[in-house]
Amino acid sequence: MKPTLLILAAGIGSRYGSLKQIDGLGPFGETIIDYSVYDAMRAGFGKVVFVIRKSIEDEFKDSFAGKFAGKIEVDYVLQELDNVPEGITYSSERTRPWGTGHAVMVAKDVIDTPFAMINADDFYGKEAFETIGNYLKKLQPDDPLFSMVGYKLENTLSENGFVSRGVCVTDAESNLVSVTERTKIGWAGNSIVYEDEGKEVSLPGNTIVSMNMFGFTPMIFGHIQRYFAEFISANKDNLRAELYIPSVVTRMMEENLITTRVLTSDSAWFGVTYKEDRPVVVNKIRELIDEGVYPEKLWD
C-alpha cells in the first residue's frame, strides 16, 4: 500500500511577507513543495493532498497542477473557518482557522491510506521521506501506530531569528513519551538556549525535536473530530486558540490509543520562516544539486 503525503499549505506567512508556498527557490523556480513532492515520489508515496485556503486556491493550482500531472495523484482540501463538523458553533468574531489539528481533520474524506504530514515551507530532506515512507508502507489503515521524524536541534535553527521547537522525550524503544514546546530558541555564542520565564536555559545540540513531520493512519480522523468538538466548546470565546497536532498525538498517547515511534534523521532541516532565510535556502538547495541529491531541473 502506497502512503499519502499531506502538505499543510494554508498558512498566511505574515513573517515572510509574501506567499512563500509558491516562492521559487530552485534554479528553475522550484519551490520547497516541489522538492518535497519529488522526494516523496522517489520514496514510494502514491498521492499528495494539499491543504490550502480558498483565497489562494487558483494561484496555488496554477503553480503546481501542471508539474505533477501524470506523475502522482493530487487532491486539494480547503481549510476554511467554516469547515467544521455539523453541529459545531463558534464566535462570529472568529477570523482565522483552527490550527494544524483542524488542517489534518479537513483531509479526512480524501485520505484512506497511512500518510505523512508535513509543512509546505519546510525542507525535510531525501532521507527523512525515505525513513517515514518505509515505516508507513508496513502499516494498515486502522493500525494504532503513529510515527514522527525527529531532528537534532542544532540542525534546525535559523540564522535570522528565534524559533520554537517541540522537544521530544523517548523511551528505550524509541517511542515518543512527550513533546514540550520551547520558544525563543537560538544561538547564544556557541550554545543553544531557549527562554523560560525570562531566563535563558541551555539545550544540547543533539536534543531531538519535532519539525511537524508526522506519520499517521486514517484512524486519527475520528479522534481529531472528537477532540476538535471539545476544543471548540472550551475555547468558544478565545478568538486565537488553535488545536495543534502535537496536542492531538499527546492526548491519544495518554488515552493509550496509539504508540508513536520517533524515527531520527541526521539531515539538516531548513525553511523560510523569515524573508532573510530565503538566500540561505537558495544556497543550500544549490549545494544539494551540486552534490547530486537533486537534478538541476526537477520536472520536464
N, C-alpha and C positions, 0 to 999 in steps of 0.2 A: 504494500500500500504506500503510495507516494504521499508524503506530507504536504501541507499547505503552508505558505508564508503569508502572515497577516502583517501589513505595514500600516502603522499609525501615522497618517499624514494630514490630520485635520488641524494641526497646531497653527497658531497665528504668527509666531516668530517675531514678537514685538522687539526683543533684544537684538535681533538680526537686522531688522529694518526693511525686510522685503520677504517675498515668498521663497524661503530657502529650499523648499521641497523640489523646486524646479530650477534652481540655480546651477548652471553648467560649470563644473569644476575640472572635468577631464579635458584632454586635448581636442576632442571633437564635441565639446559641450555636454559630456556625460555628467549626470547628477550622481549624488550618493545613492539614490534609489536605483539607478542603472547598475551600479556595481553590486548592490545587494541582490538584485534580481539575477544578475549574471552568476554570482556566487551560489545562490540558491539553486539555479538550474543545474549547474555542474555538480552540486551536492545531491541531486536527485529529487528535488521538490517538483511537484506536478502542477501547482496552481499558486497564483498570488492574488490576494484580496487587499484592496486599498480602502482604508477608512478615511474619508475626506469630508469637506464641508460643501454645501450647495453653492456657496459663493465662489468657490474655486473649481467647481466641477468641470466646466468647459475648458478652462485653461489647463487644468491638470490632464484631462483626457487627451487634449491636443498634443501635450508634451510626450505622452507615453504610449498611447494606444497603438500607433503605427510601429513603434520599435518592437513591441512584444508580440504583435500579430503573427500567428503561425509558429511561435517559439514556446509559449507557455500559456495555459489558460488564465484569463484575467477576469476579475469581478470587482465591483465597487459597491460600497455601502456608505450612507451618509450619517455622520454624527451630528445631528441637529438637536437643539434643545428639546423639541417635542417628540423625539424618537425614544419613547419610553413605553414600558408595558401598559396595556389597557388598565384603567382604573387608578393610575398614579397621578396625583395632582401636585402642583408646585406653585411657588410665588410667581405672580405675573411680572414681578420686577426682575426676575432672573434673566440674564442676558448671555450667559456662557454655558457650554455643555458641561458634563459632569465628571470629566477626568478619564484616565486610562481604563478604569473598570467599565465605565459606560462605553468607551470605544470598542472594547472587546465584545461587550454584550450585543451591540448592534450588528455584529457579524454572525450572529447565531444561525441565521437562515441560509447562509451560503458556505458554511464550513461543516463537513461531515467526516473529516479525517483528523488524525493528530496534526497539530500545527505549531509553528514557531511564531512568536510575536516580536516585532522589533519597532524601533522608532525610525521615521523616514530620514531624519537628519543625522543619524549616527552611522559611522563606518565601522563595521564589526570585524571584517576580515575573512578571507577564504577559510581559514582553519576553523573559525567559530561555526560557520554554516555546515562544514563537513561533520563537526563534532555533534551538533544538535540534530542534524539530519540523520546521521547514523543511529542515534538514540531513538528518534521518533519513528523510524521505519520498522522498528521491532514491536511497536505498540498497536493495540486495537482501540477503536474509538471510545470504548467505555472503560479503559484501563485507568485506575486511580494513580497514575504515575506521571508526575509533572517533572520538569527539569528547568535549569537555569544555567546560562553560561556566565561564569564568574571571571572577572578580570583582576589582575594585580592593580592596586590603586595607583601606583607610580606610572602605569601605562595609560591612564585615563584622564590626566589633568590637562587643563587649558593653560596656555601661556598668557592669556589675556583677561583673567579674572577668576573669581572664586567659582566653585562648582558644588553641587550637592550629590552625594552618593549613598547608596544603600549598603551599609557594612554588614557582611554576612558572617554568621557563625554556623559551623557544620559539625556533625558528629563523626565518629570514627569510620563510618561507611560513606562519607561524603554526602550525606543527606542534609538538607537545609534545616537548621534549628530555628534561626531567627534572622530578620533583616532590620537593622536600625538605621533610620535616615539621619545622616550627618550633613550639616550645612556649612557653607563658607569654608570649604576645604581648599587649600592651596599651599604653595611653597613658602616657607619662611627660612631663607638661606638654603641650606642643604637638607632641611627637614620638612616633612609634610605635617600640617596642623589643621585642625578644624576649630570652630568657635563653639563653645558651650557656656551659656550664661555669662557671656562677656569675657571668658578666659580662653586662651589658646591651649589645645590639648594635642599632643603628638599622636600620629598614626604611622605604623611601619609601612614602608613602601610596598611590601608584599601582601598587605591586607587584601582579602578577596572582597570585591564589591560587585553589586548588581548594576548592569547598564541597560536594564529593561529588555534583555533578550531571554525570553521565557519559552519553554515548550509545554504545551497543554494538549489534552484530549478534549473532545466535544462535551464530555461530562461536566466541564466547568460552567457551561452556559446556564443550566438550571439553577446552580448555586449563585452565580452572579445576579440573576434576576431576583432571587430571594434577598440577597444582601442589599441590592440596589433599592428595593422597596423599603427595607428597614432604614437605609441610609437617608432616603428622601424624607421619610416620616420624622427622623431625628434631626434633620437639618433644613426643614422647610423654610426657616427664617434666615438661614445663613446663605447669602447670595453668592458666596465664593467657595463654598465647600465642594470638594471633589472626592470621588471614590477612586482610589489608586489600586492598581493591580497587585503590588506587594501586600496591601492590606487584605485583599481577597485571598491571596495564597496563604498568608499567615493564618487567617481565620479558618480556612479549610484544613490546614495542618492542626490547628488547635482542636477542631472538631473530629480529628482522626479520620478525615475523609480521603486524604492523599498523603503521599510522600513526595518530596521534591529533591531530585538529585542535582547536585552542583557539579557542572561539567566545566573544569577550569580551562582557560586559554592563555597562552603566553603572547598572543597577538597584542599589538598596540592599537587600542581603540582611539578614534579621533572623530570629531564632529564640529558642527558650525553653530555653536551657541551664540557667539559674538561675531559681528562683522569682521573684527580683526583676526578671527580664526580662519577666514577664507584663504589668504595666501599660504598659510601653514598647510591646510588641507590640499590645496593645489600642488604644493611641493611634495607632499607625502604620496599622493597618487602618482606623480611623476616618478618618484623613486620606485614604487611598486611596479610600474610599467617597465622601467629600466632593468629591474631585477627579473622580469619575465613572468611576474604573477598575473598580469593582465596584458592583453594585446593593446597595441597603440589605439585601435578603434574597436570598441566593443561590438557594435552592431553593423551589419552590412546594409 
